[in-house]
C-alpha cells in the first residue's frame, strides 16, 4: 500500500511541476498558438488581390445604406487597425476588429453580429469611402477609395475610384 501511495504522490508531484512549468511559459504558448496564423505576407497578397473588386462593399437595403467590411475582417488576425472615412480621405474613423482565434484565423467569432462586419447609414449618405489598413507590424496599406455601384439594386458592390 505504501508503494501505491508513493506512486500517486509522485504522479501528483510531477503534475504540479508540469503545471507550474506551463504557467511559467504561458507567454510562449500564446506565441506558438499565434504562429498558427498564416504569415502577414499572405494576408497582404489577399488584400492586394481584392483591391479592384473592393475591400468594402456598399448595399442599399431596407431604406438604409450598408457598408460591409467583411473582406477586411477576414484579415483581422494580422491587422491592428482598419481606418476609413466617408466622403473624404481624412481616414478619421476606425472600424473595430474582432478578436483573433488562431485555431480558425480567417473566421469571425460565432458571437459576432452585423456590427462586426458592417456600418448602417441613412440612405444615400456615403458617396465614397476611403479605406486603409494598418498591419500588426505597424506598416500601412495604400489608401483605397470606393464609391457605390450604380443600377445594381440591393446587391452589394463597390467601384474603385483610386
Secondary structure as UniProt FT lines:
FT   HELIX           2..24
FT   HELIX           26..34
FT   TURN            35..36
FT   HELIX           40..49
FT   TURN            50..53
FT   STRAND          57..61
FT   TURN            62..63
FT   STRAND          64..68
FT   HELIX           70..73
FT   TURN            74..75
FT   HELIX           76..78
FT   STRAND          79..86
FT   STRAND          93..95
FT   HELIX           102..104
FT   TURN            105..106
FT   TURN            110..111
FT   HELIX           114..116
FT   STRAND          118..122
FT   TURN            123..124
FT   STRAND          129..135
FT   TURN            136..137
FT   STRAND          144..147
FT   TURN            153..154
FT   STRAND          159..160
//
